[in-house]
């Protein structure tokens, strides 16, 4: 949905809830100017909705007396799909805030036929999840998300106000190639003209985003998901790790996320796993938990951690022998 379409629908929502608001009042409520209010009201009239405007600057806008939009025509399956999508988005941390989700659910329920509304509400009130809610440490502003999505689709350059991880505030021109959601965070990947290189930017660090008229041509066959996964896997840590896994490459790719490590087929068979780790004891536990035979290429300290883990497991295995 374009930003303009969303604002036209927002005007319709206000006219139904608060008929009689004046042009200046509607402009202030919707964050637009009075000329845009008139244009959006005309767009609603063109769609066949009976919008009435009082004469003069202080004449209010309203729908024709007695007019009501018909109930939202969703089948049972469609209504449940919409509600489950909103609930699942919250659980995954995929959204722009609890307030927006609750508002959307309330609007959907309000326009559903009464019988279907009660059945959908029953799903909301009784549904439980085995997975804990994912922490959403940095939700993007809806406006920034929409600006970047449209710019990526239309291949338009954007100007961003961006805060780096060091807290440095910068303004940069950016060619967005795509948006990626991973582990509770939104990312935009593309060409950063300030650096002259491909960058992965966090949307929650964007303070302002404005699309310009200048267009760009994205690289052929560019995969935003693969690029972001690789960029996150390459974040510098204390230790460089390289391990040869004696396992099937397809199985390794299925079980080891691209954001955790880079995996490539090794000469002579097996899979070469390369990653970075902050703590080698955690890497030792991860490798042991995979259940495959492996050979440590580097660093040597990882072999020590694996040996330490092995001794600990042997001690645990023999801890209760005298009690049986």
N, C-alpha and C positions, 0 to 999 in steps of 0.2 A: 504494500500500500504506500503510495507516495505521500509526502508530507502535506501537500495541498489537499489531497483526498481525506487524510486524517483530520485536518482542520475543518473541512466541510462537515464531516460526520460529527465532530465535536460541537459545532454550531447547532446541528440538529438535536444533539443530546441536551444542550442547554435550553433550546426552545421548548422542548418537551417538559423539562423539569422546572424552568423559570420563565414562563411566557411573559411578555411585556417589557423585557429589558431593552433599554435604549441602545443605539449604536455605540456611544462611548462606553457604556457599561459592558456590552458584549466584547468590545475591542480590548478593554482592560482584563476581562475574565479570560479571554482566549490568547492574550499576548500578541495581538495583531492590531493593525490600524483600522479606522472606520471605513476607509475605501475597500479594504479587503473583506470586512464584514458584509458590505453591500454586494461585493462580487460573489462571496460564498452563498449569500441568501439567493442571489439570482441563479446560482448553480443548482440549489435545491429546487427552485421553482422550475427550472428546465427539466428536472427529473420527475416532475409531476407532483411535487409536494406543495401544498397550498400555504406558502409563506406570505404573511401579511405584514406590511410596514406602515406604521402611523406617520402622518405628515409632520414635517418640521424636524429640527435637530433633536427634539425630545420625544419624538414619536417612537413607540416601542415596537419590537418585532415579536411576532407570534405565529403559530400555526392556526389555520381556520378553526373556528369554534367547533368543538366536538370531534375534531380529527384526531385519530390515534393510529400509529403504525400498527399493522397486523402483527400477531405473535411471530417470533422468530421460528421459521419452519425448519426444524431439525428433526430427523428421525431419532429414535432411541439410541441407535448405534452412533450417530453423528454427535449427539449431545454428550454422550459418555466419552467419546473420543476427545472432544474439546476440553471437558473438565479434567480428564485424566492427564491430558497434555499439560495443562496448567499446574496440576499437583505434582507431576513428575518433574517439571522444570524447576519447581522450588526444591524438590528433594535433591536434584543434581547440582543445584547452585546456578542453573541456567536461567537467568532472568535479569530484570532491571529494578527489582525491589518488591518487597512483600505488599506494599500499598497498591502497586499497579496490578499485581495478581489478584488481590482481594477485590479491587474495584472492577476488574474484568469479570470475575466470577459473579459478582453481584449483578452486573448489567446483564449477563447471559441469563441468570436465573429470573430476573425481572421480566424478560420478554418471552420466556418459554411458556407454553400452555401449562395450566395449573397442575395437571396430573403428571406431566413429564418433569416439571420443576421439582415436585416432591420426590420423585424417584432419583433424580440427579442429586438432590440434596442428601438423600439417604446414602449414596455412594460416598460423598464427601465426609459425612459424619461417621461412617463405619470403616472406611478404608485404613488399613495399617500397612507399614513397610517393615521388612526385616532389616534393610540397610538404614544406617543412621543418616540424618540429613547432612549433606556435604556442606562444609564451611564455604561460604562465598566471600572471601576476604576482600575482593574489590569488584563491586558491581559497576558497570559503565552507566553513564547517563544515557537515557533512551535517545535523546537528540543526537549525541555523538555517534551512537550505534547506527542510527538511520542515515546520517550524513555519510559515514564511511561505507555503509552497505551500498547506497546509491552510487557513490563515487567509484567503488570497485566494479559495480555492474556496468556503469556507463563509461569507465576509463577516464575519469576526470581527476585532475590533481587537486589536492586539498592542502590548506594551510592549517597547521596544528600548533597549539600552545601545549608544550609537553614538559613534564617533570621527570627527570632521570632518577635512577635508583639512589643517586647521591643527593637528590634534592635540588639539582640544578634546573632552573626554569629556562626553556628555550622556545624559539619559534622556528618552525621548519616546514618546508614544502615536501609533500609526501605523495607518492603514487601508490595507492592501495591496490594490491593484487588479490587480496582475499581476507576474510575474517575467519578465525579459528577459535573454538571454545575448548579449553583443556583444563581439567582438574579445578573447576570453580573459577577460572579466569578467562577473560576475553582477550584475544590478541589480534592485531592487524599486522600483516606482513606485506612488504613492498619496498620500493626504492626511496630511500631517505636522501634527498638532495643536499642536505646539510653535510652528510658524511660521504655522499657519492657512492653508497653501497646498499645492498639489501639489508633491511633491519626488521626485527620483530618488536613491535611496540605494544605495551599493555594499555588497554582502553581506559582502565581506571586511573591512569596517570595523565590522561588528556584533559586539559582545562577548557579548550575551545577547539572547534573544528568547523571550517568553512570551505565549501567546495567552490572551486573556481571554474572558469570556462576552458582552461587549457587542457587538452586531452593528451593521453599517453598510450603507447602500445605495450601491453604486458609481454613478457617473454613467452615464446611458444611452449605449450605443454607444461607450464609452470604449475606445480602442485603446492598450494598454500599449506595444506595439512602436513605434508612430508617436510616442507621447509621449516615450519614451526617446531615439529617434533625433533628434527635434527638440531635446530638452534637451542632448544631446551636441553637436549642431551649433551650439548657441547659447553654448557655453562661451566666455568672453571671451578674445580674442587682441588683438594689437597693432593690426591693421588691419581695417577694415570694407571689404569688397569687394562691388561690384555690377557685373555684366557682362550684356550682352545677347547671347545666343547665337543665331545665325541657323541654327536646327536644329529638327527635329521634337520636340515636347514629350515624346512617349512614348519616343523614343530617348534623350533626355537623362536622363529618369528611370531608364531601364534602366542607363545607364552611370555616372551620378553618384549615389553612395549618399546617402541622406537624412541620414546622420550627417556628411557632408562639407559639404553646402550645401542651401539651400532653393531649389527651382525651381518657377516658376509661369509659365503662359502670359503673354506680353506683348501689350499692345494693338498691333495692326498686324502681328502675327506674331512668331514667334521665342519665345525663352524667357528670362525674367529669372532670373539666378542670383545669389543673395545668400549670402555666407558670411563667415567671419572667418579671418584668416591671421596667423601669427606672422612669416613671411618671405615677402616679395613675389616674390623670385626663384623660389621654389618654386611660387608661384601662377602665374607666367608660364610655367614649364615645363609645369604641369598643363594650362593652357588651350591651349598649343601642341600638346600631345600628344593632345587630344581630336579635333583635325582639322577643327573647324568654324570658319567665319568668326565673328568676334565683335567687339563694340564695348565698350570699357571705359567705364563710367559714373563709377566712383570706386574708388579714389583716383587722383589724377594720377600719383603715383609708380609705380603699376603700369604705366602706359604707358612710363615710362623703363626699367623692368626688361624689358619685352617688346622694346623697341628694342635694349637691350643684348644680349638673347638672340639677336635676329635678326642682329646684327653678328657675334656669336660663331659662329653657324651658317654665315654667309657665309665667315668666315675658315677654318672647318673644311673647307668645300666646296672652297676653292681651295688648301688646304695641299699637296696632292700633284700639282698640275698640271704642275710641271716634271719630274716623274719618269716621265711617260708618253711 
